[in-house]
Amino acid sequence: MQQGAPLVMHGRVTDHVIVISLDGLRPDAIHKYHAPTLERLMREGRYSLTAQTINTSLTLPAHTSMFTGITEDAHHVTWNSDKTAEKGYVTTPTMFGLAHSAGFVTAAFFSKTKFHHLQVPFTLDYSVSPQGSGFNSMFSEDRVTGYLGKYLEHASPNLTFVHIMEPDFIGHQFGWMGHMYGLAVREADLGVEKVIKEADAKFGRGGYTLIVTADHGGHGHSHGTTDARDLTIPWIVWGQGVQHGDTLSGIHIMDTAATVLWLLGVDEPANWVGHPVSRAFESTVVTGR
């Protein structure tokens, strides 16, 4: 864990951005299993149910693209397990590092050990992740959101990331889009509800912007292919500055990092292929606060 002294920073659109990744969540599962919190965010914000992840539709490569704004061909993370001792940390600048260098407070709550690659020193003021193996290599939704709640009792991060692993875990065990997967989707939805409750208490309603997305989908008992069921992910933005509307199109997983930095008023690197989804926001905030 890392923790730095609190700073007071002001963003372009919002002072507080929260990104929630629901591992393995297929967008067609949201309505099929009636995930009430996600459905509310879609009604009240903007969303895409046709966003696309990278061709290497695996958790670590996809999250690396989510955080770095580039594809696997550029960041070269193609493995999907914790190999930090062998390969070290991700060398490409992440949204955490760029925001942190600009003076913003960053925090991340990871539920899998493979995210150790993305806990780059001096980029996260605070982070938690599992340290064990087997079942001890994962944190449940309840544990992750519990850590978040405890942290927000004394901290006010500008950029917060929360990873919830249940849809992916159950998809591998019992299959995507079955009864057990549906229960996992509802559990993940409950996790989103808890994050919102904690954020409302800390920042006030309307005092932050929330992005909810996924790293990949799945079919059968796996993922990682270029099958549309693996590549298609949800992308929902809600909260401060968001223009009320409906669907968005043409969104890629790399756009998440670009949008985060744009919201905070931080310039993205020139080599990023991700672009801010500024069209989802009110015209008054697109040109400045």
C-alpha positions in Angstrom: 0.0 0.0 0.0 1.1 3.5 -0.7 -0.3 6.7 0.7 0.7 10.3 0.1 -0.2 13.6 1.7 -3.6 14.9 0.5 -3.6 17.6 -2.2 -6.3 20.0 -3.3 -6.6 19.9 -7.1 -9.3 21.0 -9.4 -10.1 19.2 -12.7 -11.5 20.4 -16.0 -15.0 18.9 -15.6 -14.9 17.3 -12.1 -12.5 17.1 -9.2 -13.3 13.4 -8.6 -13.4 10.5 -11.2 -14.3 7.0 -10.3 -13.8 4.1 -12.7 -15.4 0.7 -11.9 -14.4 -2.3 -14.0 -16.8 -5.3 -13.8 -14.5 -8.1 -14.9 -16.1 -10.2 -17.7 -19.4 -8.4 -17.8 -21.2 -8.8 -21.1 -23.4 -5.8 -22.0 -26.3 -8.0 -22.9 -26.3 -9.3 -19.4 -27.3 -6.0 -17.9 -30.9 -6.1 -19.1 -31.2 -9.9 -19.2 -30.5 -10.2 -15.4 -32.1 -6.8 -14.6 -29.1 -5.2 -12.9 -31.0 -2.3 -11.3 -28.0 0.0 -10.5 -26.5 -0.3 -14.0 -29.9 0.2 -15.6 -30.4 3.4 -13.5 -27.0 4.7 -14.5 -27.9 4.1 -18.2 -31.2 5.9 -17.8 -29.6 8.9 -16.0 -26.3 9.1 -17.9 -24.9 8.0 -21.3 -23.8 4.6 -22.4 -22.7 2.1 -25.0 -23.6 -1.6 -25.1 -21.3 -2.0 -28.2 -18.0 -0.7 -26.9 -15.0 -2.8 -27.9 -12.0 -4.2 -26.0 -8.7 -5.2 -27.5 -8.2 -8.3 -29.6 -6.3 -9.9 -26.7 -9.5 -10.0 -24.7 -7.9 -11.1 -21.4 -8.0 -9.3 -18.1 -4.4 -8.0 -17.7 -3.8 -7.0 -21.3 -7.3 -5.4 -21.5 -6.9 -3.4 -18.3 -3.4 -2.3 -19.4 -5.1 -0.8 -22.5 -7.8 0.6 -20.3 -5.2 2.4 -18.2 -2.7 3.4 -20.9 -4.8 4.4 -23.9 -2.9 2.1 -26.3 -3.3 -1.4 -27.7 -1.4 -4.5 -26.8 0.8 -4.0 -29.8 2.2 -0.9 -28.1 2.2 -1.8 -24.4 3.3 -5.5 -25.1 1.4 -7.0 -22.2 -0.1 -10.2 -23.6 0.2 -12.5 -20.6 -2.6 -12.8 -18.1 -1.1 -13.8 -14.8 1.1 -12.3 -12.1 4.6 -12.3 -13.5 5.8 -9.2 -11.8 8.9 -10.9 -10.4 9.9 -11.9 -14.0 8.6 -9.0 -16.1 8.3 -6.1 -13.7 5.8 -3.3 -13.8 4.1 -2.0 -16.9 6.5 0.5 -18.5 4.0 2.5 -20.4 2.6 5.6 -18.6 -0.8 4.9 -17.0 -3.6 7.2 -16.3 -2.7 6.9 -12.6 0.9 8.0 -13.2 -0.1 10.9 -15.4 -2.7 12.1 -13.0 -0.4 11.7 -10.1 2.4 13.6 -11.8 -0.1 16.5 -12.4 -0.7 16.6 -8.6 -3.9 14.6 -8.3 -4.4 12.0 -5.6 -4.9 8.5 -7.1 -6.2 5.3 -5.5 -7.0 1.8 -6.8 -8.7 -1.3 -5.4 -7.8 -4.4 -7.2 -9.3 -7.8 -6.7 -6.7 -10.0 -8.5 -3.0 -10.5 -8.0 -2.2 -10.0 -11.8 -2.9 -6.3 -11.2 0.5 -6.1 -9.4 1.9 -5.2 -12.8 -0.1 -2.0 -12.8 0.7 -0.9 -9.3 3.6 1.0 -10.6 5.6 2.7 -7.7 5.0 6.5 -7.3 1.8 6.4 -9.4 -0.7 5.4 -6.8 -1.1 7.3 -3.5 -3.0 4.3 -2.2 -3.7 0.8 -3.5 -4.8 -2.6 -2.3 -4.6 -6.0 -4.0 -4.5 -9.7 -3.0 -1.1 -11.1 -2.1 -1.8 -14.9 -1.9 -2.5 -17.7 -4.3 -5.5 -19.8 -5.2 -8.6 -18.4 -3.6 -6.4 -16.1 -1.6 -5.4 -14.5 -4.9 -8.8 -12.8 -5.2 -10.9 -10.3 -3.3 -14.6 -10.5 -3.3 -16.9 -7.6 -4.2 -17.8 -7.1 -0.5 -14.1 -7.0 0.5 -13.1 -4.6 -2.3 -15.9 -2.2 -1.6 -15.2 -2.5 2.1 -11.6 -1.4 1.6 -12.9 1.6 -0.4 -15.3 2.6 2.3 -12.6 2.5 4.9 -10.2 4.5 2.7 -12.8 7.2 2.0 -13.3 7.8 5.7 -10.0 9.7 5.7 -9.1 10.4 2.1 -10.4 12.4 -0.9 -8.9 10.9 -4.1 -9.3 12.6 -7.4 -9.0 9.4 -9.4 -10.3 6.1 -7.9 -10.4 2.7 -9.6 -12.4 -0.2 -8.3 -12.2 -3.7 -9.8 -15.0 -6.3 -9.2 -14.2 -9.8 -10.4 -17.4 -11.9 -9.8 -18.8 -12.1 -13.4 -15.5 -13.3 -14.7 -14.9 -15.8 -11.9 -18.4 -17.3 -12.2 -18.2 -17.3 -16.0 -15.2 -19.5 -15.9 -16.7 -21.8 -13.3 -20.2 -22.1 -14.6 -20.3 -20.5 -18.0 -21.3 -17.0 -19.3 -25.0 -16.1 -19.5 -26.3 -18.9 -17.3 -28.2 -18.8 -13.9 -25.0 -18.6 -11.8 -23.6 -15.9 -14.1 -26.7 -13.9 -13.6 -26.3 -14.1 -9.8 -22.7 -12.8 -10.3 -24.0 -9.9 -12.4 -26.4 -8.9 -9.7 -23.5 -9.2 -7.1 -21.4 -6.9 -9.3 -24.3 -4.5 -9.6 -24.6 -4.4 -5.8 -21.0 -3.5 -5.7 -21.6 -0.5 -8.0 -24.4 0.5 -5.7 -22.1 0.4 -2.7 -19.4 2.5 -4.5 -22.0 5.1 -5.4 -23.2 5.2 -1.8 -19.7 5.7 -0.5 -19.0 8.4 -3.1 -22.2 10.2 -2.4 -21.3 10.3 1.3 -17.7 11.5 0.6 -18.1 13.9 -2.4 -21.8 14.7 -2.3 -24.4 13.7 -5.0 -23.3 15.3 -8.2 -19.8 15.9 -6.9 -18.0 13.3 -9.0 -18.1 11.5 -12.4 -18.4 7.8 -12.7 -17.4 5.5 -15.5 -18.5 1.8 -15.4 -17.1 -0.6 -17.9 -15.6 -4.0 -18.4 -12.4 -5.5 -19.7 -13.9 -8.2 -21.8 -17.0 -10.4 -22.2 -17.0 -14.1 -22.6 -18.8 -17.2 -24.0 -18.9 -20.8 -22.9 -16.5 -21.0 -20.0 -13.8 -18.7 -21.3 -12.8 -15.6 -23.3 -9.7 -14.3 -25.0 -10.7 -14.7 -28.6 -11.9 -12.2 -31.2 -15.4 -13.6 -30.9 -17.8 -10.6 -30.6 -19.1 -12.0 -27.3 -15.5 -11.7 -25.9 -14.8 -8.3 -27.5 -18.0 -6.4 -26.8 -18.2 -4.5 -23.4 -20.4 -2.0 -21.7 -19.3 1.6 -21.2 -21.4 3.9 -19.0 -20.7 7.4 -17.8 -22.8 9.1 -15.2 -22.6 12.0 -12.8 -21.0 15.4 -12.8 -20.9 17.1 -16.2 -22.7 14.2 -18.1 -25.2 15.3 -20.6 -28.5 13.5 -20.3 -29.1 11.3 -23.4 -29.0 7.7 -24.5 -26.6 5.6 -26.5 -23.0 6.3 -27.5 -21.2 4.6 -30.4 -17.7 3.9 -31.6 -16.1 3.6 -28.1 -13.0 1.5 -27.4 -11.5 0.4 -24.1 -8.6 2.8 -24.7 -11.0 5.7 -24.5 -11.4 5.2 -20.8 -8.0 6.5 -19.9 -8.3 9.4 -22.3 -11.6 10.4 -20.9 -10.3 10.2 -17.3 -7.4 12.5 -18.1 -9.7 14.9 -20.0 -12.1 15.1 -17.1 -9.2 16.1 -14.8 -7.7 18.5 -17.3 -4.5 16.4 -17.9 -3.1 16.1 -21.4 -2.9 12.6 -22.8 0.3 11.4 -24.4 0.6 12.0 -28.1 0.9 8.2 -28.9 -2.4 7.3 -27.3 -5.0 5.9 -29.6 -7.8 6.4 -27.1 -9.8 9.6 -27.3 -11.9 11.4 -24.7 -15.6 10.7 -25.0 -16.3 14.4 -24.6 -19.6 14.2 -26.6 -21.1 12.5 -23.5 -20.7 15.8 -21.6 -22.6 19.0 -21.5 -21.4 21.7 -23.9 -20.6 24.1 -21.1 -18.0 21.7 -19.7 -16.5 20.6 -23.0 -15.1 24.1 -23.5 -14.2 24.6 -19.9 -15.7 24.8 -16.4 
